Amino acid sequence: MNLSNLSGIHKQVGVLRVATAVLVLFCLPFVFYPGEDNSGWRVIPVYVVPVVALMLIWILPFDMLMSRVFMGEKEGGERDRYKTVIKFDAALLAMLFLFWGPFFFNLLAE
C-alpha cells in the first residue's frame, strides 16, 4: 500500500471508520500498562481502555455484518468499497484480538 492509498482511505471506508481505527490504535499499547497505581489519570489505562477495547470487539463485527448486508444490494464499485470496509474492520479486529486477547483470556481463566 503506497502513501497515495493511505491519503484517500477516508474516502474508501468513511470518516467514522477511520476514527474507529484511531481509537483501536490508541487502545493497543495500553495493554502493556502494569496498572499498579490506579488513582487520578491512571484510571484511564487501568479501567477505561479495557472497556473501550471490549466495546470495539463488539462494534467491529457488527459493522462487518452490516457492511455485508448493504453489499448484497450494491453492484460494481460500491460493492468493492464494502469489501474494502470488511477487510479494514477485520484487520482492526485482528489487531485487537492479538493485543487484548491474552488479557481477557487471563481474566476469564481466573
C-alpha positions as CSV (number, residue, x, y, z in Angstrom):
1,M,0.0,0.0,0.0
2,N,1.5,3.3,-1.0
3,L,1.1,6.7,0.5
4,S,-1.5,7.8,-2.0
5,N,-3.8,5.0,-1.0
6,L,-3.5,6.0,2.7
7,S,-4.4,9.6,2.0
8,G,-7.7,8.5,0.4
9,I,-8.6,5.8,2.9
10,H,-11.2,8.1,4.5
11,K,-13.0,8.1,1.1
12,Q,-12.9,4.3,0.9
13,V,-14.0,3.4,4.4
14,G,-15.5,6.6,5.7
15,V,-14.6,9.1,8.4
16,L,-16.2,7.2,11.3
17,R,-14.4,4.0,10.5
18,V,-11.1,6.0,10.4
19,A,-12.0,7.4,13.8
20,T,-12.7,3.9,15.0
21,A,-9.3,2.8,13.7
22,V,-7.6,5.7,15.5
23,L,-9.4,4.6,18.7
24,V,-8.2,1.0,18.2
25,L,-4.7,2.1,17.6
26,F,-4.9,4.3,20.8
27,C,-6.0,1.2,22.8
28,L,-3.3,-1.2,21.7
29,P,-0.3,0.0,23.7
30,F,-2.2,0.3,26.9
31,V,-2.4,-3.5,27.2
32,F,1.2,-3.3,28.4
33,Y,0.5,-0.8,31.2
34,P,1.2,-2.5,34.5
35,G,-1.8,-0.9,36.3
36,E,-0.3,-0.7,39.8
37,D,-1.4,2.7,40.8
38,N,-5.0,3.5,39.8
39,S,-5.7,6.9,41.0
40,G,-6.2,10.2,39.1
41,W,-5.5,10.0,35.4
42,R,-4.0,6.5,35.8
43,V,-7.6,5.3,35.9
44,I,-7.8,5.6,32.1
45,P,-5.4,2.8,31.2
46,V,-6.5,0.6,34.1
47,Y,-10.3,0.8,33.8
48,V,-11.4,2.8,30.8
49,V,-9.2,1.5,28.0
50,P,-10.1,-2.2,28.6
51,V,-13.8,-1.4,28.5
52,V,-13.3,0.6,25.3
53,A,-11.3,-2.3,23.8
54,L,-14.1,-4.7,24.7
55,M,-16.7,-2.5,23.2
56,L,-14.7,-2.2,20.0
57,I,-14.5,-6.0,19.9
58,W,-18.3,-6.0,19.7
59,I,-18.7,-3.0,17.4
60,L,-16.3,-4.2,14.6
61,P,-18.0,-7.5,13.9
62,F,-21.4,-5.7,13.8
63,D,-20.0,-3.2,11.3
64,M,-18.7,-6.1,9.2
65,L,-22.1,-7.7,9.3
66,M,-23.9,-4.6,8.3
67,S,-21.4,-3.9,5.5
68,R,-22.1,-7.4,4.2
69,V,-25.8,-6.8,4.3
70,F,-25.5,-3.5,2.4
71,M,-23.1,-5.1,0.0
72,G,-25.8,-7.6,-1.1
73,E,-27.8,-4.9,-2.7
74,K,-25.0,-3.0,-4.4
75,E,-23.1,-3.6,-7.6
76,G,-19.8,-2.6,-9.1
77,G,-17.6,-0.1,-7.4
78,E,-19.8,0.3,-4.4
79,R,-19.7,-3.5,-3.8
80,D,-15.9,-3.3,-3.9
81,R,-16.0,-0.5,-1.4
82,Y,-17.9,-2.6,1.1
83,K,-15.4,-5.5,0.6
84,T,-12.7,-3.0,1.5
85,V,-14.6,-1.9,4.6
86,I,-15.0,-5.6,5.7
87,K,-11.2,-6.2,5.2
88,F,-10.4,-2.9,7.1
89,D,-12.7,-3.9,10.0
90,A,-11.2,-7.4,10.0
91,A,-7.7,-6.1,10.3
92,L,-8.7,-3.8,13.2
93,L,-10.4,-6.7,14.9
94,A,-7.4,-9.0,14.4
95,M,-5.1,-6.3,16.0
96,L,-7.5,-6.0,19.0
97,F,-7.6,-9.8,19.4
98,L,-3.8,-10.0,19.1
99,F,-3.1,-7.4,21.7
100,W,-6.1,-7.7,24.1
101,G,-7.0,-11.4,23.6
102,P,-4.5,-12.7,26.2
103,F,-5.6,-10.0,28.7
104,F,-9.2,-11.0,28.5
105,F,-8.4,-14.7,28.4
106,N,-6.4,-14.4,31.7
107,L,-9.4,-12.6,33.2
108,L,-11.7,-15.4,32.2
109,A,-9.3,-18.1,33.4
110,E,-9.2,-16.7,37.0
